[in-house]
Amino acid sequence: MILADELYRFYRAGDEEVKALRGVSLKADPGEIVLVTGPSGSGKSTLLACLAGLDEPDGGTVWIDQSRISHRPEPERAALRARSIGVVFQSGNLIEHLTVRQNLDLAQKLTGQRDAAWADQVLDLTGLATRAGARPSTLSGGEAARAGLAVALANRPAVLLADEPTGELDRTTEAGILTLLRAQAERPCAVVIASHSPAVRRFADRVLTLHDGRIT
């Protein structure tokens, strides 16, 4: 489960204070897919970064699988993130000089729990078994999206956070990614997606709309 309670996040841009999040609360249970949508600049990516422990909220608390991730030293947040959270970025989920399989192996190594059988299964699930030895620069857009998802699933996370996971994909590839996300939710896993996609909106169990840092 993931639980965020009254999150606030402020930034300074010169003399101006940007209120990225203003009292945002959400909950996603295992087996549930929650979509966070809203216009650009509404706070979606900031919210996902706070949920993942990649950014610290100025106020409020985030709990992941009954463990508090916010307001802890970065090494503790990183350990909890590696163990319990899978994060799918719009880009940059893969280390370029490593193959797809090596990216999965590295993600597992960070937790000290290597599971080669599960890594093989993830590659099969994402349709990348024959591309395990490929480097990211040689992957198509759809393959790169699936490889990013595979890395996020490397440690069987309790929570999966995805920022525009289908943003630049054709409809067929997008449908395949959404099918994979549903399968992971049913593992069970709590899934939170930030996206503008109408297909993701139809697919989600629940939709939350952000506007000016607030859920409307």
C-alpha atoms as a printed R data frame, in Angstrom:
    type eleno elety resid chain resno       x       y       z
1   ATOM     1    CA   MET     A     1   0.000   0.000   0.000
2   ATOM     2    CA   ILE     A     2   1.017   3.604  -0.546
3   ATOM     3    CA   LEU     A     3  -0.364   6.421   1.563
4   ATOM     4    CA   ALA     A     4   0.390  10.141   1.246
5   ATOM     5    CA   ASP     A     5  -1.013  12.512   3.837
6   ATOM     6    CA   GLU     A     6  -1.245  16.277   3.249
7   ATOM     7    CA   LEU     A     7   1.862  16.716   1.073
8   ATOM     8    CA   TYR     A     8   3.260  20.213   0.527
9   ATOM     9    CA   ARG     A     9   6.182  21.069  -1.735
10  ATOM    10    CA   PHE     A    10   7.489  24.584  -2.406
11  ATOM    11    CA   TYR     A    11  10.264  25.761  -4.735
12  ATOM    12    CA   ARG     A    12  12.074  29.053  -5.145
13  ATOM    13    CA   ALA     A    13  12.346  30.555  -8.641
14  ATOM    14    CA   GLY     A    14  14.222  33.787  -8.062
15  ATOM    15    CA   ASP     A    15  12.062  35.917  -5.791
16  ATOM    16    CA   GLU     A    16   8.977  33.852  -6.516
17  ATOM    17    CA   GLU     A    17   7.797  30.864  -4.482
18  ATOM    18    CA   VAL     A    18   6.268  28.068  -6.568
19  ATOM    19    CA   LYS     A    19   3.712  25.993  -4.693
20  ATOM    20    CA   ALA     A    20   4.039  22.653  -6.483
21  ATOM    21    CA   LEU     A    21   1.955  20.636  -4.009
22  ATOM    22    CA   ARG     A    22  -0.595  22.106  -1.652
23  ATOM    23    CA   GLY     A    23  -1.995  19.545   0.762
24  ATOM    24    CA   VAL     A    24  -2.198  16.512  -1.532
25  ATOM    25    CA   SER     A    25  -3.402  13.225  -0.012
26  ATOM    26    CA   LEU     A    26  -3.859   9.900  -1.766
27  ATOM    27    CA   LYS     A    27  -3.989   6.194  -1.074
28  ATOM    28    CA   ALA     A    28  -3.509   3.215  -3.388
29  ATOM    29    CA   ASP     A    29  -4.127  -0.327  -2.198
30  ATOM    30    CA   PRO     A    30  -2.536  -3.535  -3.485
31  ATOM    31    CA   GLY     A    31  -4.303  -4.559  -6.671
32  ATOM    32    CA   GLU     A    32  -5.401  -1.000  -7.477
33  ATOM    33    CA   ILE     A    33  -4.314   1.253 -10.340
34  ATOM    34    CA   VAL     A    34  -4.679   4.967  -9.599
35  ATOM    35    CA   LEU     A    35  -4.222   7.588 -12.309
36  ATOM    36    CA   VAL     A    36  -3.058  11.095 -11.432
37  ATOM    37    CA   THR     A    37  -3.864  13.474 -14.271
38  ATOM    38    CA   GLY     A    38  -3.940  17.215 -14.837
39  ATOM    39    CA   PRO     A    39  -2.391  19.914 -17.029
40  ATOM    40    CA   SER     A    40   1.360  20.378 -17.391
41  ATOM    41    CA   GLY     A    41   2.761  22.123 -14.334
42  ATOM    42    CA   SER     A    42  -0.021  20.885 -12.059
43  ATOM    43    CA   GLY     A    43   2.404  18.941  -9.821
44  ATOM    44    CA   LYS     A    44   2.148  15.368 -11.143
45  ATOM    45    CA   SER     A    45   5.871  14.683 -11.496
46  ATOM    46    CA   THR     A    46   6.609  16.415  -8.189
47  ATOM    47    CA   LEU     A    47   4.017  14.218  -6.500
48  ATOM    48    CA   LEU     A    48   5.529  11.016  -7.927
49  ATOM    49    CA   ALA     A    49   9.022  12.128  -6.879
50  ATOM    50    CA   CYS     A    50   7.803  12.660  -3.304
51  ATOM    51    CA   LEU     A    51   5.991   9.310  -3.297
52  ATOM    52    CA   ALA     A    52   9.189   7.590  -4.458
53  ATOM    53    CA   GLY     A    53  11.360   9.326  -1.876
54  ATOM    54    CA   LEU     A    54  13.355  10.997  -4.659
55  ATOM    55    CA   ASP     A    55  12.236  14.376  -3.346
56  ATOM    56    CA   GLU     A    56  11.329  15.413   0.188
57  ATOM    57    CA   PRO     A    57   7.981  17.126   0.838
58  ATOM    58    CA   ASP     A    58   8.093  20.331   2.866
59  ATOM    59    CA   GLY     A    59   5.104  19.057   4.804
60  ATOM    60    CA   GLY     A    60   3.150  15.831   5.089
61  ATOM    61    CA   THR     A    61   4.174  12.188   5.169
62  ATOM    62    CA   VAL     A    62   4.477   9.278   2.720
63  ATOM    63    CA   TRP     A    63   4.133   5.656   3.811
64  ATOM    64    CA   ILE     A    64   5.154   2.729   1.603
65  ATOM    65    CA   ASP     A    65   4.125  -0.793   2.589
66  ATOM    66    CA   GLN     A    66   3.686   0.378   6.233
67  ATOM    67    CA   SER     A    67   7.121   2.051   6.350
68  ATOM    68    CA   ARG     A    68   7.560   5.831   6.391
69  ATOM    69    CA   ILE     A    69   9.781   6.959   3.507
70  ATOM    70    CA   SER     A    70   9.550  10.735   3.897
71  ATOM    71    CA   HIS     A    71  11.673  12.784   6.316
72  ATOM    72    CA   ARG     A    72  14.386  10.157   6.624
73  ATOM    73    CA   PRO     A    73  18.068  10.300   5.622
74  ATOM    74    CA   GLU     A    74  18.636   9.684   1.922
75  ATOM    75    CA   PRO     A    75  20.466   6.334   2.442
76  ATOM    76    CA   GLU     A    76  17.423   5.016   4.326
77  ATOM    77    CA   ARG     A    77  15.047   6.300   1.647
78  ATOM    78    CA   ALA     A    78  17.201   4.750  -1.073
79  ATOM    79    CA   ALA     A    79  17.234   1.356   0.672
80  ATOM    80    CA   LEU     A    80  13.448   1.377   1.092
81  ATOM    81    CA   ARG     A    81  12.982   2.506  -2.502
82  ATOM    82    CA   ALA     A    82  15.210  -0.278  -3.843
83  ATOM    83    CA   ARG     A    83  13.386  -2.864  -1.759
84  ATOM    84    CA   SER     A    84   9.739  -1.812  -2.122
85  ATOM    85    CA   ILE     A    85   9.256   0.668  -4.986
86  ATOM    86    CA   GLY     A    86   9.517   0.334  -8.736
87  ATOM    87    CA   VAL     A    87   9.798   3.634 -10.611
88  ATOM    88    CA   VAL     A    88   9.197   4.054 -14.343
89  ATOM    89    CA   PHE     A    89  10.461   7.403 -15.666
90  ATOM    90    CA   GLN     A    90   9.574   9.006 -19.000
91  ATOM    91    CA   SER     A    91  13.238   8.470 -19.886
92  ATOM    92    CA   GLY     A    92  16.503   7.683 -18.164
93  ATOM    93    CA   ASN     A    93  15.357   4.424 -16.538
94  ATOM    94    CA   LEU     A    94  18.222   2.524 -18.168
95  ATOM    95    CA   ILE     A    95  21.996   2.846 -17.841
96  ATOM    96    CA   GLU     A    96  23.286   3.198 -21.386
97  ATOM    97    CA   HIS     A    97  26.532   1.207 -21.154
98  ATOM    98    CA   LEU     A    98  24.750  -1.826 -19.666
99  ATOM    99    CA   THR     A    99  22.611  -4.354 -21.517
100 ATOM   100    CA   VAL     A   100  18.938  -4.805 -20.650
101 ATOM   101    CA   ARG     A   101  19.760  -7.868 -18.534
102 ATOM   102    CA   GLN     A   102  22.641  -6.097 -16.805
103 ATOM   103    CA   ASN     A   103  20.285  -3.241 -15.910
104 ATOM   104    CA   LEU     A   104  17.977  -5.763 -14.219
105 ATOM   105    CA   ASP     A   105  20.904  -7.428 -12.467
106 ATOM   106    CA   LEU     A   106  22.105  -4.074 -11.133
107 ATOM   107    CA   ALA     A   107  18.653  -3.212  -9.790
108 ATOM   108    CA   GLN     A   108  18.600  -6.522  -7.907
109 ATOM   109    CA   LYS     A   109  22.177  -6.120  -6.701
110 ATOM   110    CA   LEU     A   110  21.250  -2.845  -4.999
111 ATOM   111    CA   THR     A   111  19.009  -4.802  -2.619
112 ATOM   112    CA   GLY     A   112  21.475  -7.658  -2.137
113 ATOM   113    CA   GLN     A   113  18.861 -10.157  -3.285
114 ATOM   114    CA   ARG     A   114  19.789 -11.562  -6.689
115 ATOM   115    CA   ASP     A   115  16.986 -13.635  -8.215
116 ATOM   116    CA   ALA     A   116  18.015 -14.761 -11.691
117 ATOM   117    CA   ALA     A   117  14.843 -16.817 -12.189
118 ATOM   118    CA   TRP     A   118  12.623 -13.787 -11.546
119 ATOM   119    CA   ALA     A   119  14.783 -11.627 -13.843
120 ATOM   120    CA   ASP     A   120  14.291 -14.211 -16.599
121 ATOM   121    CA   GLN     A   121  10.555 -14.198 -15.935
122 ATOM   122    CA   VAL     A   122  10.398 -10.402 -16.092
123 ATOM   123    CA   LEU     A   123  12.155 -10.451 -19.465
124 ATOM   124    CA   ASP     A   124   9.617 -12.995 -20.699
125 ATOM   125    CA   LEU     A   125   6.686 -10.969 -19.330
126 ATOM   126    CA   THR     A   126   7.888  -7.841 -21.093
127 ATOM   127    CA   GLY     A   127   8.689  -9.659 -24.333
128 ATOM   128    CA   LEU     A   128  12.389  -8.844 -24.074
129 ATOM   129    CA   ALA     A   129  13.918 -12.295 -23.639
130 ATOM   130    CA   THR     A   130  15.515 -12.113 -27.091
131 ATOM   131    CA   ARG     A   131  16.739  -8.541 -26.434
132 ATOM   132    CA   ALA     A   132  18.340  -9.191 -23.045
133 ATOM   133    CA   GLY     A   133  21.821  -8.611 -24.472
134 ATOM   134    CA   ALA     A   134  20.898  -5.361 -26.250
135 ATOM   135    CA   ARG     A   135  22.033  -1.932 -25.097
136 ATOM   136    CA   PRO     A   136  19.414   0.809 -24.620
137 ATOM   137    CA   SER     A   137  20.541   2.808 -27.678
138 ATOM   138    CA   THR     A   138  19.618  -0.130 -29.948
139 ATOM   139    CA   LEU     A   139  16.064  -0.519 -28.590
140 ATOM   140    CA   SER     A   140  12.950   0.775 -30.316
141 ATOM   141    CA   GLY     A   141  10.668   3.163 -28.421
142 ATOM   142    CA   GLY     A   142   8.351   0.347 -27.397
143 ATOM   143    CA   GLU     A   143  11.229  -1.895 -26.365
144 ATOM   144    CA   ALA     A   144  12.782   0.892 -24.286
145 ATOM   145    CA   ALA     A   145   9.462   1.476 -22.511
146 ATOM   146    CA   ARG     A   146   9.155  -2.235 -21.740
147 ATOM   147    CA   ALA     A   147  12.793  -2.396 -20.620
148 ATOM   148    CA   GLY     A   148  12.203   0.497 -18.207
149 ATOM   149    CA   LEU     A   149   9.208  -1.337 -16.800
150 ATOM   150    CA   ALA     A   150  11.257  -4.531 -16.501
151 ATOM   151    CA   VAL     A   151  13.892  -2.728 -14.402
152 ATOM   152    CA   ALA     A   152  11.138  -1.274 -12.202
153 ATOM   153    CA   LEU     A   153   9.817  -4.801 -11.607
154 ATOM   154    CA   ALA     A   154  13.224  -6.357 -10.905
155 ATOM   155    CA   ASN     A   155  12.641  -6.593  -7.137
156 ATOM   156    CA   ARG     A   156   8.903  -7.443  -7.105
157 ATOM   157    CA   PRO     A   157   7.970  -4.034  -5.672
158 ATOM   158    CA   ALA     A   158   5.000  -3.497  -3.367
159 ATOM   159    CA   VAL     A   159   4.408  -0.165  -5.128
160 ATOM   160    CA   LEU     A   160   4.911   0.765  -8.778
161 ATOM   161    CA   LEU     A   161   5.091   4.463  -9.737
162 ATOM   162    CA   ALA     A   162   5.016   5.379 -13.428
163 ATOM   163    CA   ASP     A   163   5.453   8.847 -14.946
164 ATOM   164    CA   GLU     A   164   3.913   8.938 -18.460
165 ATOM   165    CA   PRO     A   165   4.867   5.290 -19.149
166 ATOM   166    CA   THR     A   166   3.083   5.306 -22.528
167 ATOM   167    CA   GLY     A   167   3.640   8.941 -23.500
168 ATOM   168    CA   GLU     A   168   5.400   8.380 -26.843
169 ATOM   169    CA   LEU     A   169   4.059   4.962 -27.817
170 ATOM   170    CA   ASP     A   170   1.652   3.892 -30.540
171 ATOM   171    CA   ARG     A   171  -1.731   2.501 -29.486
172 ATOM   172    CA   THR     A   172  -0.757  -1.144 -29.868
173 ATOM   173    CA   THR     A   173   2.392  -0.789 -27.761
174 ATOM   174    CA   GLU     A   174   0.514   1.317 -25.216
175 ATOM   175    CA   ALA     A   175  -2.112  -1.429 -24.860
176 ATOM   176    CA   GLY     A   176   0.660  -3.970 -24.232
177 ATOM   177    CA   ILE     A   177   2.244  -1.817 -21.508
178 ATOM   178    CA   LEU     A   178  -1.146  -1.324 -19.824
179 ATOM   179    CA   THR     A   179  -1.752  -5.073 -19.878
180 ATOM   180    CA   LEU     A   180   1.597  -5.576 -18.130
181 ATOM   181    CA   LEU     A   181   0.711  -2.940 -15.520
182 ATOM   182    CA   ARG     A   182  -2.615  -4.651 -14.826
183 ATOM   183    CA   ALA     A   183  -0.867  -7.999 -14.417
184 ATOM   184    CA   GLN     A   184   1.520  -6.471 -11.882
185 ATOM   185    CA   ALA     A   185  -1.324  -4.820  -9.960
186 ATOM   186    CA   GLU     A   186  -2.950  -8.224  -9.613
187 ATOM   187    CA   ARG     A   187   0.261  -9.708  -8.131
188 ATOM   188    CA   PRO     A   188  -0.815  -7.710  -5.978
189 ATOM   189    CA   CYS     A   189   0.961  -4.367  -6.232
190 ATOM   190    CA   ALA     A   190  -0.274  -0.796  -5.755
191 ATOM   191    CA   VAL     A   191   0.186   1.162  -9.006
192 ATOM   192    CA   VAL     A   192   0.146   4.960  -9.357
193 ATOM   193    CA   ILE     A   193   0.450   6.441 -12.854
194 ATOM   194    CA   ALA     A   194   0.859  10.080 -13.870
195 ATOM   195    CA   SER     A   195  -0.401  10.501 -17.418
196 ATOM   196    CA   HIS     A   196  -2.457  12.569 -19.880
197 ATOM   197    CA   SER     A   197  -3.400   9.507 -21.948
198 ATOM   198    CA   PRO     A   198  -7.132   8.868 -22.558
199 ATOM   199    CA   ALA     A   199  -6.329   5.140 -22.787
200 ATOM   200    CA   VAL     A   200  -4.753   5.180 -19.320
201 ATOM   201    CA   ARG     A   201  -7.795   7.099 -17.989
202 ATOM   202    CA   ARG     A   202 -10.130   4.386 -19.287
203 ATOM   203    CA   PHE     A   203  -7.831   1.698 -17.905
204 ATOM   204    CA   ALA     A   204  -7.374   3.021 -14.332
205 ATOM   205    CA   ASP     A   205  -9.496   1.941 -11.389
206 ATOM   206    CA   ARG     A   206  -9.570   5.483 -10.004
207 ATOM   207    CA   VAL     A   207  -8.679   8.906 -11.393
208 ATOM   208    CA   LEU     A   208  -7.373  11.859  -9.365
209 ATOM   209    CA   THR     A   209  -7.040  15.261 -11.031
210 ATOM   210    CA   LEU     A   210  -4.342  17.711  -9.939
211 ATOM   211    CA   HIS     A   211  -4.707  21.424 -10.594
212 ATOM   212    CA   ASP     A   212  -2.317  24.043  -9.212
213 ATOM   213    CA   GLY     A   213  -0.909  21.548  -6.718
214 ATOM   214    CA   ARG     A   214  -4.276  20.427  -5.357
215 ATOM   215    CA   ILE     A   215  -6.468  17.402  -6.040
216 ATOM   216    CA   THR     A   216  -9.732  18.721  -7.460
